Amino acid sequence: MVSREHEVVVLMSRRTFGLQFHAPQVERLRSLARVGDPILLEHLDSADARQRLATADVLLTSWGAPALTHEHLDAAPRLRAVLHAAGSVRDLIPPQAWDRGIRVTTAAEENARPVAEFALAAIIMAGKGVPAVAARGGTAPHGWRLHDDLSNRGRTIGIVGFSRIGRRVARLVQEVLEPGAVLVSDPTVSAQEVADAGARLVELPELLARADMVSLHAPALPSTHHMIGAAQLALMRDGATLVNTARGSLVDTTALERECATGRLQALLDVTDPEPLPPGSPLTSLPNVLITPHVAGSLGSEVRRMSDAALGELERFVRGEPALSPFRREHLEVSA
């Protein structure tokens, strides 16, 4: 039996709460801790909200939660944990949280699952020439050597960023396909770590020059802004595909437009820069480019994987057990 001695404040948008907390999740939450009435707060600026904050042991947050400030932390002397039922907490948690020993967790691992599945699907579709087929209403362009050109067997797959998602993609590619090689470029990981996942760590230029499919999984940081620009795209082999399910800012859009306009490269983009692309962008009409509207991440029933994960972290917290997916201050330097 779990003691209900801890008080939880649920902090997110009403829409998010409706998506992530159906009856089973609400029932589980109430069984683990005390919650206020109403159960949900969308902001922390009213007197009533500050009163709730003053007695909170745990904040359960998700999309739409206001960014916490050190003033909010000062108003929450009992706060011991912020459990995030979504991915990134970069813009949510102030550095003072770690100074105060507040436990921070994230459900990013659960959000990584659908993104990795989507990236695998994009890689498979690229190998089958789907962008060009889709652009022609389902008919193959004249002159395609169907038995030679459309295949995923023996392809070299390049993964840029060995993040949670990048690791999952590396595993899925090897489980589902018969890749010729899986190459990884990421300055933050070791060659042994990558080798243990059945891949090989290489520098970015080598990956771009060798890969048939380049799948991006790096975070959006100042150091990664336009990391795939004109020079990098020029290194990619003729007929190669760029898959981006990470952040649009990783790619120089103008440079990608120029390369794809020649027909030399394919692109499957779930994210763009800007997002959405402006009317008239060449990428929206090229037959070798397929764009989806940022749908790779958790949608529909998938979002309740993240609320279930956060509730699991809450149960571990109230039982005095260590966090399963802690987010530490040093993670801010490499997280999305």
N, C-alpha and C positions, 0 to 999 in steps of 0.2 A: 504494500500500500504506500502510495506517495503522499507525503504531507503537503497540505495546501497552505503552508505558512508564508509563502512568497506571494507578493502582489505584482501582477503583470499589467503594464499599460500597452495596449495595442495601438501602434502609430503608423498609419498608412492612409491612402485615399480610400474613400468609400467604395469606389469601383474595384480597386484592388482587393479589398476585403471580401467583396461579393464573389470575386473570381477564385480567391485562394482559400476562403474559409466557408465551406459548406457545413452541413450539420455534423458530420463526423469530426471535422477539425475543431469546430466550436466545442463540441462535447468533450473532446480530448483536452483542449485548453482548460476548460472549467474543472476537469478532473485533476489537473496538475497544479493549479494555482488559483489565487483569488483574482478576479477581474472586476473592474468597475462597471457602473451603469451610467451612461451607455458603455458598451464594451469597447467601442472604437473612438479614438481621437484622430483628427486630421491635422491639427496644429497644436502648438504649445504656448500660444500667446495670450489666451484668456485667463482670467482669474481661476476659473474652474479647472482648466487644464493644468495650470501651475500647482493647484492644490493636489491634483492627482499625481503629478510628477513628484511632489514632495514625499510621497509615501511609496513610490515605485521601487521595487527591487530589480525588476527586469523590464526592458523595453523590447517589444516584439515588433519589428519594423519591416517594411517592404516598400514597393514602388509608391511614390507619392508622399512618403514621409518627409517632413521638413528637415533640413540640415540641422544637426545638433550643434550648439555653440558651447563655449565654456560657461556662459551664463546659465544655459540649461543644465549643465552638469552641476553648477553651484546650487541650483534649485532642486537638485535630486541627491541629497546626501546619502540615501540608502541604496542608490543604484549600483548594482554589481555586474550586470550583464546587458549587452545589446545583441539580440539574436535577430539576424536579418534573413527574412524569408524571400530573398532575391539574390542577385549576383553581386555587383560592385558596391562597396561601401566607401569608395574614395571620397565622394562629395557629401557623405552623411556623417562620418565620425570625426570629431576634432582630435588632434594629437593628445590633448589633455586626458582623453579617455584612458589611454595606455599608462600615462603617468599616475593615474588613480587606481590602476590595477583592475579596471573594468574588463570583463571578458567580452570579446567581440567575436561573433561567428557569422558565417555567410553560407548561403545555400548555392553558391556558385557551381559546386560540383554537380548538382542536379540540373542546373541550367546548361551545363556543358553537354549533357547527353543529347538533347535534340539538336543542338548546333553541330555536334560531331556527326550525327546521323544525316543532317542536311548536307554537310560538307562531303560526306561519302557519296550521297546521292548525286551531288553536283559533279564529283569526279567521274562517277559512272556515266552520267549523261554526257559529259564532255568527251569521254572515250567513244561514245556512240554518235557523236556529232549532232547532239540534240539542238543546240542553238540554230544551226543552219536549217535543220529539218523543220523546226518550229516556225522559223521565219518564212518558210515556203508552204505553210499550211499543211505540213505533214508529209510532203513529198521530197524525195532526195534530189539535191542539185544534179544537173546533168554532168555526166562524166565521173561521178564518184565510183571508185573501185570498192564496192561495198564489202567484199570479202577481205580486202587488204587494209582499208583505212579505219574501219569502225571496230575497235576492240579495246578491252581493258587489260587483257592478259599481257604480261611482260612489260607493262609501262613503268617508267621511273616516276615516282611520286615524291615531290618536294614539299616539306612542311616547314613553314617559316614561323617560328615561335612554338616552343615545346611547353605550352601552357596546359592547363587541365584539358582544354579542347584539343590542342595539338596532340597530346598523348593518346587521347581517345581515338582520334583520326588515324594515328599510326597503327593502333591495335586493330581498328575496324578494317583498314585497308588490307592488312595482312590476313585477317580472318576471312574476308569476303572475296577479295580479288587474288590474283596471282601476280603480284608486282615483280618487276625485274629488280627493283631496288626501292628502298624508302630512305630518303635523305632528309636530314634535319639541319636547320640553321637557327641557332639561338646562342648568344654570347653568355647567357646566364646559367647554362647547364654544362655538365661534364660529358666527355665522350663515352665514359663507361655507363652513365645514366641512360644515354640514348641507345647504346649498344644493348643494354639490358632489355630494352623495348623492341629489339630486333631491327633497329635502324642504324644509320651511320651519320655522325655529326660532321658537317662540312661548313666551309665559309659560304656566305650568301652568293658570291659570284659563281662558285662552282655549282651550287644547287640550281641557280637560274639557268646556267648553260646546259645542264644535263637533264633536267626534269621535263617530262611530258606534261605533267600537271603540277602547278605551283599553288598550294593552298595556304592562305594567310591566317595566322592565329596569334599574332603579336598584339600587345596592348597599345592603346593610344597614349603615347608619351611624347614629350618634346623630342626625344632621341629617335622616335620611330615615325615622326611626321614625314610623309612622302618618302618613306624608305624604299618604295618601289617607284622610281622616277624614270626619266628617259633613258639614262645610262643602264639602269637595271633591266628595263624592258628590252633594250637592244641586245642584251646578253641571252635572252630566251630564244630557244630554237624555233625555227619555222614550224608552225602548226601547233605550238604549245598552248596551254590554257592557263589563265590566271583565275583562281577561285578566291573570292573574298567574302567570308562570312564573319569577319572580325570588326574592323572599323574602317569607314570610308577614307579617313585621313591618312591611312597607311599608303595610299596610292595617289600619285599625281594624276588627276583626272585628265588634264590636258594632254599629258604624255600618252596616257592610255588611249585616248581618242585618236591620236595620230597613228599609233601602232595598229589599232584594230581597224582603222579606216583603210589600211593597206591590205587587209585580209590575212596578214601574216600570223596574227595571234587570235585566239578565242578568249572570251571572258565570260564568267558566270558570277554575277555580282548580287549579293543580298544586301550590301551596304555600299553607299556611294558618298562622294564629297563634292558638292553639298548633297544633302538628303532631304527630300527627293531631288533628283536632277532637274534643272530648269527646263521649261518647254524649249524644244528645238535642239536639245543636246544630241550630238551625233550618236552617242552610245545607245540612245533609245530606239534608233532606227537601223542600226547595223545588223546584218543577218548573222554575224558571228558573235554577237553579244546577247546574253540572256540576263535580264534584270528582274529580281523579285523584291518586294517592298519590305525588307527587314523582317522576314518571317521565320528565320532559322531558329531563333530563340524560343523559349517556352511560350506556348499559346494554349488556349482552351484548357482541357483537363491536365495538360502537362504542368501548368503552374502550381497545381496542388502537390506535385512532388516536392516543390520548394517549401511550401507551408508545412508539409509533413516532416521535412528535414529540420525545419526550425523548431517544430514541436518536439522532435527527437532531441534536439539540443537543449530545449527547456527541461525535458525529463532528466537528461544527464546533469544539468545544473542543479535541479532541486534534489537529486540523489547524491550530490557531492562528487560526481564523476567528472573526469576531464572532458573537455570539448572534443567532438569528433572532427570538426572543421574550423579550427580557430583561425582568426585573421589577426595577424600581428603587425605592429607598426612597420617593420621592414618590408612587409608585403606591398606597402603603398608604392614602393619604388618600381615594382614590376607588374602591378595589377592593372587591369583595364579600368 
